[in-house]
Amino acid sequence: MSGETPKKTPILEYAVGGAGALLVAFMIGYLLVEAFVNDGGGPADIVLTQGAFHRQASGWRVPVTVENRGDRPAEAVELRAELTLEGGEVEAAALTIDYLPPHGEVEGAFFFQKDPNGGGLKLRAVGYLVP
């Protein structure tokens, strides 16, 4: 074996190795820029969309779609619904969403004892935690 001349490394092997090294260098650069330069976008932007009322044995169900149009997630999203009936009587309901991803949506429902068709319904997000 000692009498054999060493084989020359093919040029293709050098090209593939160089391309791999270049790819790894670009990936490391991208991750460093994302970690230290990019601020992650804007805060959570929570939008509520009310669905049609449904009569149930225990009262009325009001479905709601909660959408996060922002670039950051939200945790423990607190939602409130206030139903103002004729005569000024107000019935309130609450809903908590554990996690709302960026550009994601979750469906839920509020429950009321009184018929929401006869009053004004206001839905709003009260607050959330930044994970």
C-alpha positions in Angstrom: 0.0 0.0 0.0 2.8 2.4 0.7 3.9 2.2 -2.9 0.6 3.6 -4.2 0.3 7.3 -5.2 -2.5 9.2 -3.4 -5.6 9.8 -5.5 -6.3 13.4 -6.4 -9.5 14.8 -4.9 -12.1 15.4 -7.7 -13.0 19.0 -8.5 -16.7 18.2 -8.1 -16.0 17.2 -4.4 -14.5 20.7 -3.8 -17.4 22.4 -5.5 -20.0 20.5 -3.4 -18.1 21.2 -0.2 -17.8 24.9 -1.1 -21.5 25.1 -1.8 -22.4 23.5 1.5 -20.1 25.8 3.4 -21.6 28.8 1.7 -25.1 27.6 2.5 -24.2 27.1 6.2 -22.6 30.6 6.3 -25.8 32.2 4.8 -28.0 30.3 7.3 -25.9 31.5 10.3 -26.0 35.1 9.0 -29.7 35.0 8.5 -30.3 33.6 12.1 -28.0 36.3 13.5 -29.9 39.1 11.7 -33.2 37.7 12.9 -32.0 37.4 16.5 -30.4 40.8 16.9 -31.8 43.1 14.2 -35.4 42.1 13.4 -37.8 43.4 16.1 -40.4 40.7 15.3 -43.0 43.0 13.8 -45.9 44.8 15.5 -47.9 43.8 18.5 -51.0 41.5 18.5 -54.0 43.2 16.8 -57.1 41.4 18.1 -60.3 41.6 16.0 -63.6 40.1 17.1 -66.3 39.0 14.6 -69.7 38.0 15.9 -71.7 35.1 14.4 -75.5 34.5 14.4 -77.4 34.0 17.7 -78.5 30.4 18.6 -81.2 29.5 21.0 -80.2 26.7 23.5 -81.8 25.0 26.5 -79.7 27.1 28.8 -80.2 30.5 27.0 -78.5 32.0 24.0 -75.2 31.3 22.4 -73.4 34.0 20.5 -70.4 32.6 18.5 -67.4 34.7 18.0 -64.3 34.5 15.8 -61.2 36.0 17.4 -58.4 36.9 14.9 -54.9 38.2 15.6 -53.9 40.3 12.6 -50.6 41.3 14.3 -47.1 39.8 14.0 -46.8 38.6 17.6 -48.8 36.1 19.6 -51.1 36.8 22.6 -51.7 34.7 25.7 -54.6 34.7 28.1 -56.7 36.9 25.8 -59.6 38.3 27.9 -62.8 39.1 26.0 -66.0 40.7 27.2 -69.5 40.9 25.7 -72.2 43.3 27.0 -75.8 42.9 26.0 -77.8 46.1 26.7 -81.5 45.3 26.7 -84.5 47.6 26.5 -84.9 49.5 29.7 -81.1 49.8 30.2 -80.6 46.3 31.7 -77.1 45.0 31.0 -76.1 41.4 30.9 -72.4 40.6 30.6 -70.4 37.6 29.5 -66.7 36.8 29.5 -64.3 34.5 27.5 -60.6 33.7 27.9 -58.5 32.4 25.0 -55.3 30.7 26.2 -53.2 31.3 23.1 -53.8 33.3 19.9 -51.0 32.9 17.3 -49.9 35.7 15.0 -52.1 35.9 11.9 -54.2 33.1 13.4 -57.8 32.8 14.6 -59.8 31.0 17.2 -63.5 30.4 17.5 -65.5 30.6 20.8 -68.9 31.6 22.1 -70.5 33.9 24.7 -73.6 32.7 26.6 -76.6 34.9 27.7 -79.8 34.2 29.6 -81.7 36.9 27.7 -82.5 37.1 24.0 -79.7 39.1 22.3 -82.0 39.9 19.3 -83.8 42.5 21.4 -80.8 44.6 22.5 -77.4 46.0 21.6 -74.4 43.7 21.8 -70.9 45.0 22.2 -67.8 42.8 22.0 -64.3 43.8 22.9 -60.9 42.5 23.9 -60.0 43.6 27.4 -56.4 42.6 27.4 -53.7 39.9 26.9 -50.3 38.8 28.0 -47.2 39.0 25.8 -45.5 35.5 25.8 
